[in-house]
Amino acid sequence: MVIAASKKTQKLATSIFTELADKKREALKKGMDVIDLSVGSPDLPPPPHVIDTLISYCKDTTKYGYTLKGIDEFNEAVSYFYKQRYGIDVNPSKEVLQLMGSQDGLSHLAMSIIDPGDYVLVPDPGYPIYEHSVMIAGGSIYPMPLVEENHYLPQLHEIPLEVLRKTKMMIISYPGNPVTALASKEFFEEVVEFAKKYNILVVHDFAYSELIFDDNPQISFLSVEGANEVGIEFNSLSKTFNMAGCRIGYVVGNADAINILATFKSNIDYGIFYPIQMAAVSALTTDYSLFQEQVREYENRRNILISGLAQGGWEVANSPATMFIWAKIPCGWTSSRQFAFELIEQAGVVVVPGAAFGKQGEGYVRMAIVQSSENLAKAAERIGEFLRKH
């Protein structure tokens, strides 16, 4: 019997994270001590009161049934959070939808909105699910180059009119992944005007909303006038509250888009475990002092890694936000993939080649600062030794 993958699945390559995990496993088998800076999974714990809430509800044997969708308390908590953190009024019953994490939500959105022949504008480089979700849905990709000389902002006026006539959706993310740039309110205003002109749904991935450094402004896309008419914004509790394994997030914004996605989800899932939802409610509505402590910790880690790399002869750009550093590969190297793989094999440090995030990512690597300060200093030292040998 021959079992063949669908044509859509055949278009998908093996995840770069799987390849890196295999390389890491090989290095460990050789007895190497490996410092992993690849996957952006927070190493910090959730707030204590969130853990206490989760434990409390887990002990309630009546809370193990299907929830079917987000409970009212969760939607109201998201609305409260958006008002407190970003000054935005969100209708909890019509403009909030619970997700099993942003990645799932983005994938499901493409399947619920995109038809074959529809174009989606995606950032290049960009988080892989942006492109892959459209491929799975049968749509077509138009990459928007994010380059340093344009401050990593897409040049909307350069997109061909014949593409815009077929475009149904565009995805942006600030602060972003893998590029850690920030966007101004003026840029978001330009996006709103652009979306209205060409009837395009704007999808803003705001997963790193609470990891912005150096007193830079925190700007939600939905805070811009008219944004709710054309867009939605994804966020999760993974990075903000260190609840990545809980798999809970949300999307807010345009009620029509929210309703379409809600209809799709009602046919494919049965909701998130009630105790996790209540833990999320606790996170979203109480004690935001965590954010200041968290930002200070990540800023310190960023500074340690960047200064350590500089001491080893590798000058990299400062990251204004997120838990990543987006760095040009050192002089003398032409392939981000080769650089990353040899770094694992010879130095025991795992980074992600930029080419995995799109054509414009070649020549860069992404490093996640989800290790202790001590490990980051050690990683920088190892990288410096590696570079001196080359």
N, C-alpha and C positions, 0 to 999 in steps of 0.2 A: 504494500500500500504506500502510495506517495502522497504526502501531505504538503501542500504548497502554501506559503504565506500569501496574503492578499497583495495586490499591486501596491497598495498604500504602505503596507508594512515593509515591502521590499525596498521602498525608497528610504527607509530609516536606517541609518548606520548604527553600529554598536556604540553605545554611550561612551564618551571619552572617560567618564568616571569609572566605568567598568574596566577599561584598558589600564587606567592608572592604578586601580585596585589590584589588577593582576601583576603589574610591575612592582607594586609595593609588596605583594605577597612573595614574589621571587626574591626581593631584597631581604625580607625577613627570614626566609629560608636559609639565606647565606649568613645569617647571624648579625645582619646590620641593624643598628638602631635607627628607626625611620621617624622623621618629624613630618607629619602630614599637614600641608597647607592647601589642600585641594578643595574639599567639600565645605561649604559654608554652613556647617551645623554648629550652633552655639555651644560652647563648653561651659558657659555660666548657667547656674540653676534658675528655675522660676522663683518668683518671690515666695517667701514662706507661707503667706496667707493663701496663696493660690494652691500650694501643695496641701495645706490643711483642708481647704474646701474640697479638693478632689478626694482626699482620704475619707472625709466625712460622708460624702454622697456615695462613695463606693461601698460603704457599710450598709447602705439602705437597699435591702433586697428588692424593693418595689421599683427600683430605677434601672432595671436591666432589660426593659422592653425596647421596642423600636420607638424612636422619637419622631421619625418620618421627616422632620424638617427642623429648622431653628426654632427653639422655644421663644415665647414672647419676651422673656427676660433677657435673652441674648440679643435680640434685635434692639430692644430698648437700651441695652448697655452699649452697643455700637453707636447708637444715636447720641447717647450721653458723652461717649468718648470723643466723637467728632466735634461736638459742641465745645467740650472742655479744651481739647488740644488744638483744634484748627479753626474754631469759631464758626462752624458750619452747621446749619439746621438740616437734619436728615429725618425724613418721615420713616419711623421704624417699621411700619406695616407695608409700605410701598417701595421704599428706596433702600432697603437693606436685604441682603440675601446671605445666609450662612453657607460656607463652603468647606470641603474637606481639604483645606489648604489652598493657597493661591494657584499652585501648579495645576491641581485638578480643575479649579474653576476656570482658568485660562483655556485649558483643553476642552472643557465642556462648552465654553462660550463659543469657540470656533465651530464646534459641531452643531450648535443651535442657531448660529447666525449665517455661516458661510455656505454657499452653494458652489458646485463646479463652475469655473469661469469667473468667479468673484476674486478680486485682488485684495490683498491685505498688505499694508505698508508696515514693515518691521525694521527695527534698528539693527544695524550691522556695524560692529558686533552687538549681539544681544543674547539674552538668556535663551537656551536652546528650545524651550517649550513654545516660545513665540512662533518660531518657524515650524516646528514639528506639529503643533496643534493645527495649523492651517493645512499642512500636507495631509494629515489624517482626515481632515474634513473635506479634502478634495479641492481646496482653493489654490490660488496662485500667489506666490510671494513677490513683492517688490522691495528689495532691500534699500534702506535709507542709510547711506554711509555716515558714520559718526567718526570724525577725524579731529585730531588735536587742534589744527589751525582754525576750525570752526567751533572750538570749545565743546566739542562732542555733541553739538546740536544738529539735527537734520536740516538740510536746506530745502524747505518745502517748495520753493519756487522752481527748483530744478527737476521736479517730478514731471514726467511727460503727461500732457493732457489726455492722450489715448489711454494711459494707465489710470488716471484719475476718474475717467468716465466709467471704469469698471471696478473702482475701488469701493469696498463696503465698510472697511474697518482699518484703523491704524493703531499701532501699539507703541507707546512711549513709556519710559521709566526714568524718573529722577527723584532722588538719587538712584543710580542705575547699577546694573550687574550685567556684564563684568566691568563696564566703564563706570567709574564712581563719580561722574560729574553731577553738578547741580544745574537746575534750570531756573531762569528768572520768571517773575510774574509776566514780564513783557513777552517772553517766548510763549508761555501758556496762552496769553491773549491772542497771539498770532495763530496758535493751533486752533483755538475756538473759532476764529474768523474763517480760517481755512476749512474746517470741518463743516461749518454752515454753508459755505460756498459750494462745496462738492458733495454734500449730503453723506458724510463719513462719520461712523461711530468711532469716537476716541476711547481707547482703553489705556488707562494710566496705571501702571504697576508701582505701587507705593510701599513695597514691602520693607523698605529701610527708612521709613518715615521718622523713626525715633533714634536713628544713628547718624546724626549730622554734627560735624565737628566745628571747632574754632569759631563758635558763635555765628555760624552762617544761618541765614533765615530758613525756616521750615515752611515750605509752601505746598499745600495740597492743591492739586489741579482743580478740584471742585470749589476752591475759594475764589476762583476767577469768575467774573460776571459772564453768564451765559454757558458756563461749562456743563451745568446739569442738563441743559437742552441737548447737548451733543455727546456727552461722555459718562463713563463710569470709572470707578477707582477701586482697584484691588488692594487688599491688605491682609495681613495674617497675624497670628500671635506667635509665630515661629521665632522671628528675630526680635520683635519688640519685647516679648515676655519670656523668651527662651523656652518656648513650648513646642519646638519643632516636631517632636515625636507624637504629640497629641493630635496632629493633623486637623487643625481647625483655623478657619479664616473667614473672610467675608468680602463682599463687593457692595459698594454703595453708589448711588447716583441715579441716572435716568430711569424712571419707573418702567418705561416700555421695554428697555433692554433687560432690566432686572426680571420683569415678568416672563420674557421669552426664556431666559436662562432657568428660571424657577420651574417653568413647564417642562423643560428638558430634564432637569434633575429629578423631578417628581416621578419620572419613568425609569430611573436607573439607580437610585439609592434610597436607603431607609433612614437616613439621618445619622447624627453623631451621638455617641454614648452620652447619656444625660449628665453624669458626673463631670465629664470633660466640658460640656456646655456651661455648667455652673461654675467650674473653675475659671473658665474664660470670662464669665460675668464678673467674678470677683476681681480678675486682673484688670478688666476694662473700666471698672468703676471705683477702684480704691487705690490710694497711695502711689502717686506717680513719681515719688522721690527716687525710685529705681532708675529712672531714665538718666538723671544727672550722674549718678554713680556709674552707670553703664557706659555712658559717653566718655567719662573720664578714663575708665579702664581701657576702652578701645583706642582712645587718643594716645594713651601712654604706650600701648602695644604698637600702634602704628609708628610712633616716634622711635621706639626702640629698634624695630625692624628696619626702618628707612635709614636711621643713623648707622646701624650695624652694617648694612649693605654698602653705604657710602665709605665706611672705613675699609671695606674689602675691595673698593674700587668700582662699585656699581652704583651710579647715581640714578635714583628713580624719582618720579614725580610724587608730590605729596597728595594723599587721598583726602578729599574734603568730607567724605561720608562713607557709610556702609562698613562692613566687616572685611573689605577687600582692599588690596593694592593692585592697581593696573600699571604694569611696568614694561617699558621697552626692553627687549632682550639686550644683553651686553654687546658691545662692538665685537665684530668678528664672527658672530653667529647670524645665520640667515634663516634658520628654521626654528620656529617656536616649539614644534613637536620634538625635534632632535634635542634641543636644549633641555626641555622638560624631562625627557626620558633619560638622558645621560646624567642629569642632576640626581634622579632617583638612584640610578645604578652606581654612581660614583660617590655621591655625597649623602645619600639617604634623606633627601628633602623632596617632598612631593609638591609640585605646583602644576597649574593647568595651562597647557599651551593655548595662546590666544586664538589660534586658527580654529579651535573647537567652537568658537562663538560666532564665526562668520569670516568672510574673506578679509574684511578690514581688521580683523583681530590678529592676522599674521604679523609677526615681529614683536608681539607682546606676550606676557604671561600674566595670569591672575594668581595672587597669593592671598589666602584667607588667614586673618589674624585671630583664629579661634584656638590658639595655644597660649599657654602661660607666657609671661614676659621672659622668663628664664629660657623656655624652649625657643622663643623667637630670637633671642640673642644668640643661642646656640646654632639655630638655623642660619642666621646671617654669617656667623663665623665659618660654618661649613661651606656656605656658598662662596665666601671670599677665598677659602683654600682651593675650592674647585676651580674658580676663575684664574687663580694664579698658575694652576697647572695647565691652563689652556691659553 
